[in-house]
Structures are given as C-alpha cells and as structure tokens.
C-alpha cells in the first residue's frame, strides 16, 4: 500500500474521529450545531442526543477499523478499500437524502484515498 494511501486514509480516520467527538462528547456544542446545521434547541432534545451518541460511536469504530486496515491488518489493501467504499456509499446516500455537499465533505477524502490505493 502506498504512503499516499496511508496518509489520505489516516486523514479520513481523523475526520471520523472528529465526527465521533462532535456527536458523542459534544452533541450540544455550538460547533456541532454549525457542522450539522441544527439549532441549539434541537441539539438539546434527549432523543437527538441519543441518536447522535449512537451515530458517533459508529463513526469512531469506522475510524478504528480504517486505522487497523492501514497499519495492522494482513490483508490490509482489501480491507482498506472495503471500508473506504462503505464510507463513500454512506456519503452518497447522505448526499441524496440530506445535503449534496456530504458527498464531498464526508466522502471526498475517502474517494481520493480509494483512487490512490490503485497506484
């Protein structure tokens, strides 16, 4: 696996750790509201916080899996590609159902990392 793929994949993992932080540890912060375009009133709802925290754990585990595939797994290239494809598909779904920019903000680095894995 190329160094470029490892660098881009690591940046994708950092992005997902940041999402974990926002959703799980700072669900009512001003920054979380800005990132997800939600008001403080909505963010303070118990139901929203529960959903965010569950989603945050999911995003954090994706980041852990990606780091594992980049640096520790035996069949690392296949595993890394699989995780990146999954991230891209989730971003594509989000762009269709929520905000078109999600494909680029959440999937952009993953797309570049996936492309780099073929060189």
N, C-alpha and C positions, 0 to 999 in steps of 0.2 A: 504494500500500500504506500502511496507517495506521501511525502511530507506535506504537500499542499492539501491532500485529502484529510490528513490528520489535523492540520491547522483549521481548515474550514469546518470539519466535523466537531472539533473542540469548541469552536465559536457557536455552532448550533447548540451544543450541550450547555454552554454558558447562557445562551438565550433562554433555554428551557429551565435552567436553574433560576433565572431571574423571574420567569413566569411563576415558578413554584413559590418564590419569595412573595411576590405580589399577591397571589391567590391564597396562600396558606398562612403566611405570617403577617401580612399587611393588607388584609382584604378591605379595610375601611380607609386606607390612606388616600390622600389627595392624588398621589401618583397613580394608584390603582384605578381611581375614577377617570383620570385622564387617559390612561392606556386603553381601558375598556369602554370609554365614553359612557360612563354611568354616573348618576348623581350620588351624592353622599347619602341621601335618603334611601335610595335603592340599595346601596352597598351595606347599609346598617341593618337591613332586614335579615333576620335569622336564617331564613330559607336560602337567601343569596349567599350568605357566608358559608353555610353548609355545602352548597353546591361548589362554591369557589375552592374551599379547602379540599374537597374530594378531587376536583379537577387539578388542583395544584400538585397533589401527591402523584397523580397520573403523569403530569408533565415532568416532575422531578425524577420519576422512575424511567421515563424515556431518556432523560439526560444521563442517568446512571448506566442504562443499557448501552447508550451510544458510546460513552467513555469506555465501558468494558469492551465493546466490539472494536474500538480503535486501538486499544493498548494491551489488552489481556487475552482476548479470545483466540483460539487456534484457527478457526475458520473466520477470521476477522473481516475479510473483504465482503463475503456474502452476507454476514450478519449486519455489517455496517450499511451495506446497500439496502437490505431489507428494512432496517429502521428508518433510513432516510426516505425511502419510498413511502413508508407509512406516514411519516411526518408530512411529506408533500401531498399525499392524498387527503389527510386531515385538513391541511391548509386549503386545498382546493375545495373541499366540502364547506369549510368556513367562508370561503370567498363567495360561494354560491348562496349560502343561507344567511350570512351576516353582513360582511363588508368585503368588497372586492379586493381591498388592499391587503387582506390577510394572506393571500397567495404570495405576496412579495415580502410582507413584514415577518410572517412566520415561516414561510416556505422558501424564500429567496436564497438564504444561505444553504439550506438543505439541497436545493436544486443545484447550486454551484458545487457543493461537496459531492453530490452524486455524479455530476458530469466529470469532475476531477478524478473520481475513482476509476474511470475507464482509461486513464492515461498513465 
